[in-house]
Structure formats: C-alpha cells, structure tokens
C-alpha cells in the first residue's frame, strides 16, 4: 500500500520510476559527482585568484618601494599628519633634523615637535599654506624652516590630514640672493648693451649731421673767401679814388660794377647757408634736450624726411630714399626718439638692398583714423620666414658679426610702445615692409 501525505498526495520518485534502491544509489552518485566538479572549479578559481593576488601584491610592493625611495631621496623635510595632528609618516630628512627615531615620531603629535613662538604661546598644528616654523632637535630649537602645508584627501575627497614640506630659510635666502645678483648682473649687461647701441646710433647721427653741416659750411666758407677778395679790391679802388684821377677809368679798372652785382647773391647765399646751419643745430637741440615722458606735437612727415636724409648720408649709400608724405602730419611724442626709430628702420632697409640690382627704399606717411602710419619698404631679399617672429627680440640679428648688435629694432619697438603705438612687419610679395603706427596728436 502506497504511503500518503495528510492531504492525500502520493509520495514516490519524481521521474515516475518505482523508486527502488538502485535508483536512489544512482541519484546519490550523481550528486557526489556534481559536488566534486564544483569543488574542482572552486579550487581552480582559488588558484587563479591567488596568482592574480600575488601579482597585484608584487606590483603594490614595487610601487611602495618606489614611493619610499623617492621620499627617502628628497632633501626637504616631509611629514604626513592626520586630521588630529598625529604624525603618520616622516622621511629621513626629518629624522636627521630632529635626531629622533621613526618609532618616537610616528604616533606622536606634531605640536610636540614644534618650538613655541617668541611670546611663548604653545605651538599648534599648522593649517594649510606657508609658515615659518622651528622644530625641536636633540640639541634644542632647530633652524627656522620655510614650511608649506597642503591638505591630504581620501578617494571621496574628504580631508584626512596634511602633508608638510620645508627647508631651512637660510638656503632659500642664499638662493634668492644668488638669483638677485644674477638678475642685477643681467640688468647691468643689458644697460651696457643698450648704451653701446645708443653710442652707435649717436655715431651714425653725428656722421649724418657732419655731412649735413658740411655743405652749408663749405658754401659759407667759399662765399667768405670771395667777399674777402672783393673787400681787398674795393679797398684798392677807394685808395685810387683818394689819389685822384679819372673815376670812370678807376671803376672800370677795378670792376666795381661786377663786384656790386655779385655782392647780393653772395650775401643771400651766405645767409641761406647760415640759416641751414641754424636749422640743423636747432633740430639737434630739440632732439638732445627733450625731457623723458614729455610729449609734444611732432611733425612725423618732417622727421621722416630728415631721417631718410641722415640715414642715407650716414650709410654713405648711393640709394635715393623716396619719401611720400603730406606737407605736415603731427603725432604725439618725442621728436628725438621718433627720429631714432625711423633712422633705424631706414638704415635696415638700406642694408637689405646693398647687393640688390636697382635698389629702392620707399618711406610712406599716411593718416589712418586716429593713427598715423609710417611704412618703410625695400626691394631687398625680404625677411626670412624663420626670423619673422624674432626680428623684434633683443640681440636677434640677421647681419654678420660686427655689423649689428640686434638691439636697434628692439629699442625701436620699445619706443613705439612707450608712445602708444606699435611696429609690425607687414607681408610683402617682394622685399620687406615695416610699419610704424603712432597715435595722432590732439
């Protein structure tokens, strides 16, 4: 009789077999095989996990060794503290400073190793930022240190402590002192080079002035010699008249009429030469005695014409510099400095065309809104592409050794900036073109 559950359900094999002893044995054998297979799989997974874990541990140990070696090699002190000011790690530099052991430092408060301030206030753990601290050493208070404190955060961004790094202030002061001396030496060298460039510009200016003065002085000198000769002839004429005789004959003999006809153009020419000399001297005085920072209305068209004349004479160039400019165009600035800028630009153009067949240099002055543009163009080889971004840098030059210092364009650029303007190299299909842009006066 088949057993039944209280609710009347029949108990028997699920597969509908008769549920004999053979069937139960087979089921148990199948279960054990499944358990053994699962155990083999778990064991294989454990072996794989162990291999991966050993590799990760090796990488972690290697990274830890690397970090430890870096920390140990840092010459500045390094202290890691938690949020409560408890020391968690130090580097050998801090051990050497304090003379304490790692066991004595780790776990102690950082405030225990700080020297009280001059007022005797108890030290506290420093906050983030820079501070000047003294640490306790085996020999007493140590040297004053410049310490930088920065926050240390966990993976969630929460502040969990700080990292302190520092070095003796004496070393920093020595480094700053050496840097200051190097900066002063560089400034002195820069001043000397600028003065040398100014002296070179002055030499070119003097050469141009000498040539400018030579023509009117030679003219005046020749006229004075002629006037002296006429004076002697008139004196002889007066002596002959005093002795008596035919006046018409005496006048004809001494050619008095011709002398009087020639006196007027001689005197006018001499006065013209003297006025020209006076103008040159007045321009020199205006250039030389302008006070720094004192701007006035400057006729840049006139300055451009004078600069072209002087640059040509100073260079001894056979090139005729063409100047296209209005009668008068005024900018705000110092005439002497603007004269120097234009002379530099024109001299560079003359230097560029020295080996060019049919050389040409053209200076154009034109108004452009509230600015005045002065362009200096030549038909030379042009500005090399690799030098286009460097021509206004100090000490950069494309000239041969001994022909330039590389400061002319740099000084000109600085002067233009001081005048509220700029100097730029314009793209050109042939030769080079540089533009000086200055604010108009008024």
C-alpha positions in Angstrom: 0.0 0.0 0.0 1.5 3.4 -1.0 2.0 5.9 1.8 0.2 9.1 1.5 0.6 12.7 2.9 -2.1 14.0 5.1 -3.6 15.9 2.2 -3.7 12.6 0.2 -0.7 13.3 -2.2 1.2 10.2 -3.2 5.0 10.0 -2.2 7.2 8.5 -4.9 10.0 9.1 -7.3 9.7 12.3 -9.3 10.5 10.6 -12.6 7.7 8.1 -12.2 10.0 5.1 -11.5 9.3 2.6 -8.9 11.8 4.3 -6.5 13.8 1.2 -5.8 17.3 1.0 -4.1 19.1 1.2 -7.5 17.6 4.4 -8.4 18.5 6.1 -5.1 22.1 4.9 -5.4 22.4 6.4 -8.9 21.0 9.7 -7.6 23.5 9.9 -4.8 26.4 9.1 -7.1 25.2 11.9 -9.5 25.1 14.4 -6.6 28.6 13.5 -5.4 30.0 13.9 -8.9 28.4 17.3 -9.2 29.8 18.3 -5.8 33.3 17.1 -6.8 33.1 19.1 -10.1 32.0 22.2 -8.1 34.9 21.7 -5.7 37.3 21.4 -8.6 36.0 24.6 -10.1 36.3 26.5 -6.8 39.8 25.2 -6.3 40.8 26.3 -9.8 39.3 29.7 -9.2 41.2 29.9 -5.9 44.4 29.1 -7.6 43.7 31.8 -10.3 42.8 34.4 -7.7 45.9 33.5 -5.7 48.1 34.0 -8.7 46.4 37.4 -9.5 46.7 38.4 -5.9 50.4 37.6 -5.8 50.9 39.6 -9.0 49.0 42.6 -7.5 50.9 42.3 -4.3 54.2 42.4 -6.2 53.1 45.5 -8.1 52.0 47.1 -4.8 55.3 46.3 -3.2 57.2 47.6 -6.2 55.1 50.9 -6.1 55.6 51.2 -2.4 59.3 50.6 -2.7 59.5 53.3 -5.5 57.5 55.8 -3.4 59.6 55.0 -0.3 62.8 55.5 -2.3 61.6 58.8 -3.7 60.6 60.1 -0.2 63.9 58.9 1.2 65.8 60.8 -1.5 64.0 64.1 -1.0 66.4 66.5 0.7 63.5 68.7 2.1 61.7 67.5 5.2 58.4 65.7 4.7 55.9 65.0 7.4 52.5 63.3 7.0 49.9 64.0 9.7 46.3 63.0 10.2 43.4 65.4 10.8 44.1 65.4 14.5 47.8 66.4 14.0 49.2 62.9 14.7 52.3 62.1 12.8 51.8 59.1 10.4 55.0 59.1 8.3 58.2 61.1 8.1 61.2 61.0 5.7 64.9 60.5 6.6 65.5 64.3 6.3 63.1 64.9 9.2 64.7 62.1 11.2 68.1 63.8 10.6 66.7 67.2 11.6 65.1 66.1 14.8 67.6 63.4 15.7 64.7 61.2 16.8 63.8 57.7 15.7 60.9 56.7 13.4 59.2 54.9 16.3 59.4 58.0 18.5 58.0 60.3 15.9 55.2 58.2 14.3 52.1 58.3 16.6 53.2 61.5 18.4 51.6 64.9 17.9 53.3 67.3 15.5 52.8 70.1 18.1 55.1 68.2 20.5 58.0 68.8 18.0 57.3 72.5 17.3 59.2 75.2 19.2 56.9 77.8 20.9 56.9 81.3 19.3 58.7 84.3 20.8 55.7 85.1 23.0 55.9 81.6 24.5 52.5 80.5 23.1 52.1 76.7 22.9 52.6 75.5 19.3 49.7 74.1 17.3 49.4 72.1 14.2 49.8 74.5 11.3 47.0 75.0 8.8 47.2 74.9 5.0 49.5 77.4 3.5 53.0 78.7 4.1 54.6 79.1 7.6 57.9 79.7 9.3 58.5 77.0 12.0 61.2 75.7 14.2 61.3 72.0 15.2 62.7 70.5 18.4 66.0 68.7 18.0 68.2 66.8 20.3 70.3 70.0 20.7 67.4 72.3 21.3 65.4 74.5 18.9 66.4 73.9 15.3 66.9 76.3 12.4 64.0 78.4 11.2 62.3 76.5 8.3 60.0 77.6 5.5 57.2 75.0 5.6 54.4 74.5 3.1 51.3 72.7 4.4 48.8 71.1 1.9 45.7 69.1 2.6 45.6 65.3 2.1 42.3 63.8 1.0 40.9 60.4 0.6 39.2 58.8 -2.5 35.9 60.6 -1.6 37.5 64.0 -1.4 37.3 64.2 2.4 40.2 65.9 4.2 42.0 63.3 6.2 45.2 65.1 7.1 48.1 67.2 5.8 51.5 67.0 4.2 54.2 69.3 5.4 57.3 70.0 3.3 60.0 72.5 4.1 63.7 73.5 4.1 65.8 75.9 6.1 65.1 79.6 5.3 68.9 80.2 5.1 69.1 78.1 2.0 66.2 79.9 0.4 67.7 83.3 1.3 71.0 82.2 -0.3 69.2 81.0 -3.4 67.2 84.3 -3.6 70.4 86.3 -3.1 72.2 84.4 -5.9 69.1 84.9 -8.1 69.0 88.6 -7.2 72.7 89.0 -8.0 72.3 87.2 -11.4 69.3 89.4 -12.2 71.3 92.6 -11.3 74.2 91.4 -13.5 71.8 90.7 -16.3 70.3 94.2 -15.9 73.8 95.8 -15.9 74.8 93.9 -19.0 71.5 94.9 -20.7 72.2 98.6 -19.8 75.7 98.4 -21.2 74.5 96.9 -24.4 71.7 99.5 -24.7 74.3 102.2 -24.1 76.6 100.7 -26.7 73.7 100.7 -29.2 72.9 104.3 -28.3 76.5 105.3 -28.8 76.4 103.5 -32.2 73.2 105.4 -33.1 74.9 108.6 -31.9 77.9 107.9 -34.1 75.6 107.4 -37.1 73.7 110.6 -36.1 77.0 112.5 -35.9 78.1 111.2 -39.3 74.8 112.3 -40.8 75.0 115.7 -39.1 78.6 116.2 -40.2 77.6 115.6 -43.8 74.6 117.8 -43.5 76.7 120.6 -42.0 79.5 120.2 -44.5 77.5 121.5 -47.5 76.3 124.8 -46.0 79.6 125.4 -44.1 81.6 124.9 -47.3 79.2 127.2 -49.2 79.6 129.9 -46.5 83.3 129.4 -46.3 83.7 129.8 -50.1 81.5 132.9 -50.1 83.5 134.5 -47.3 86.7 133.9 -49.3 85.1 135.6 -52.3 83.8 138.5 -50.1 87.3 138.9 -48.7 88.7 139.2 -52.2 86.1 141.7 -53.1 86.9 143.7 -49.9 90.6 144.0 -50.9 89.6 145.1 -54.4 87.2 147.7 -53.0 89.9 149.0 -50.6 92.3 149.4 -53.6 89.5 151.2 -55.5 89.0 153.6 -52.7 92.8 154.3 -52.4 92.9 155.1 -56.2 89.9 157.4 -55.8 91.7 159.3 -53.0 94.8 159.8 -55.1 92.6 161.4 -57.8 92.2 160.6 -61.5 89.5 159.5 -63.9 86.8 158.0 -61.7 85.2 156.1 -64.6 88.6 154.6 -65.5 89.3 153.6 -61.9 85.8 152.0 -61.6 86.4 150.1 -64.8 89.8 149.0 -63.8 88.7 147.5 -60.5 85.4 146.1 -62.0 83.4 147.7 -59.2 80.1 147.3 -61.0 80.6 143.5 -61.3 81.5 143.3 -57.6 78.3 145.1 -56.6 76.3 142.8 -58.8 77.8 139.8 -57.2 77.5 141.0 -53.6 73.8 140.5 -53.3 73.7 136.8 -54.3 76.9 136.2 -52.3 75.3 137.7 -49.2 72.0 135.8 -49.8 73.8 132.5 -50.3 75.8 133.1 -47.1 72.7 133.9 -45.2 70.9 130.8 -46.6 73.8 128.6 -45.5 73.8 130.2 -42.0 70.1 129.6 -41.7 70.5 126.0 -42.8 73.2 125.5 -40.2 70.9 127.2 -37.6 68.1 124.8 -38.5 70.3 121.8 -38.1 71.6 122.9 -34.8 68.1 123.7 -33.6 66.9 120.3 -34.6 69.8 118.7 -32.7 68.9 120.7 -29.6 65.3 119.6 -29.9 66.4 116.0 -30.2 69.0 116.2 -27.4 67.2 118.1 -24.7 63.7 116.6 -24.8 62.8 115.6 -21.2 61.8 111.9 -20.7 58.0 111.5 -20.7 57.4 114.9 -22.1 55.3 114.5 -25.3 54.5 117.2 -27.8 53.1 117.5 -31.3 55.7 116.2 -33.7 55.6 116.6 -37.4 56.3 113.0 -38.3 56.4 113.8 -42.0 59.3 116.2 -41.4 61.0 113.7 -39.1 60.7 111.0 -41.8 62.3 113.3 -44.4 65.2 114.2 -42.1 65.7 110.6 -41.0 65.9 109.5 -44.6 68.4 112.2 -45.4 70.6 111.4 -42.4 70.4 107.6 -42.7 71.5 107.9 -46.4 74.4 110.1 -45.5 75.5 108.1 -42.5 75.4 104.8 -44.6 77.1 106.5 -47.5 74.5 104.8 -49.6 74.0 105.7 -53.3 70.3 104.7 -53.0 67.9 107.5 -53.2 65.3 107.1 -50.4 61.9 108.1 -51.7 59.7 109.8 -49.1 56.0 110.1 -49.8 54.4 112.2 -47.1 51.9 115.1 -46.6 53.2 118.6 -46.0 52.7 118.1 -42.3 51.3 115.3 -40.2 51.5 115.5 -36.4 51.8 112.7 -33.8 52.2 112.9 -30.0 55.7 112.0 -28.9 59.3 113.0 -28.5 60.9 114.0 -31.8 64.4 112.7 -30.8 63.1 109.2 -30.1 60.9 109.0 -33.1 63.9 110.2 -35.2 66.0 107.4 -33.8 63.2 104.8 -34.7 62.9 106.0 -38.3 66.7 106.1 -38.8 66.9 102.5 -37.5 64.2 101.4 -39.9 65.6 103.2 -42.9 69.1 102.0 -42.2 67.9 98.4 -42.0 66.2 98.9 -45.4 69.4 100.4 -46.9 71.4 97.5 -45.5 69.0 95.0 -47.1 69.3 96.4 -50.6 73.1 96.9 -50.6 73.5 93.9 -53.0 70.2 94.3 -54.9 70.2 95.4 -58.5 68.3 98.6 -58.9 67.8 99.1 -55.2 64.8 101.0 -53.9 63.7 102.2 -50.5 60.4 104.0 -50.0 59.0 105.7 -46.9 55.3 106.4 -46.9 53.5 108.6 -44.3 49.7 108.4 -44.2 46.9 109.1 -41.7 44.7 106.1 -40.7 41.8 107.2 -38.5 43.2 108.3 -35.1 46.7 106.9 -36.0 49.4 107.8 -38.4 51.2 105.0 -40.3 54.8 105.3 -41.5 55.8 102.4 -43.8 59.4 101.7 -44.8 59.6 99.3 -47.7 62.5 98.0 -49.8 63.0 95.6 -52.6 65.7 93.5 -50.9 65.7 89.8 -50.2 62.9 90.2 -47.6 62.6 88.8 -44.1 63.3 85.1 -43.7 60.3 83.1 -42.6 62.2 81.7 -39.6 63.1 85.2 -38.5 59.7 86.8 -38.9 58.7 86.2 -35.3 62.1 87.1 -33.8 63.2 90.4 -35.5 61.9 92.5 -32.6 63.6 90.3 -29.9 66.7 91.7 -28.2 70.1 90.5 -29.6 68.5 88.9 -32.6 70.1 90.0 -35.9 70.5 88.6 -39.4 73.5 90.7 -40.0 77.1 89.4 -40.0 79.2 89.6 -36.9 80.3 93.1 -36.2 77.6 94.7 -38.4 74.9 94.8 -35.8 74.1 94.2 -32.1 70.4 93.1 -32.6 69.2 95.9 -30.4 68.1 98.5 -32.9 64.7 97.1 -33.7 64.1 96.0 -30.1 64.8 99.6 -28.9 62.6 101.0 -31.7 59.8 98.6 -30.7 60.1 99.7 -27.1 60.0 103.4 -28.1 56.9 102.8 -30.2 55.1 101.0 -27.3 56.0 103.9 -25.0 54.4 106.3 -27.5 51.2 104.2 -27.5 51.9 102.7 -30.9 53.5 99.6 -32.4 55.9 98.3 -35.0 55.0 95.3 -37.2 56.5 93.6 -40.1 53.9 93.5 -43.0 53.7 90.7 -45.5 55.2 91.7 -48.8 55.5 90.0 -52.1 59.0 91.4 -52.8 61.4 92.7 -50.2 60.4 93.8 -46.7 58.0 96.3 -45.3 57.9 97.5 -41.7 55.1 99.7 -40.4 55.4 102.2 -37.5 51.9 103.1 -36.2 51.6 106.1 -33.8 48.6 108.0 -32.3 47.8 111.4 -33.9 48.4 114.5 -31.9 45.3 116.1 -30.4 
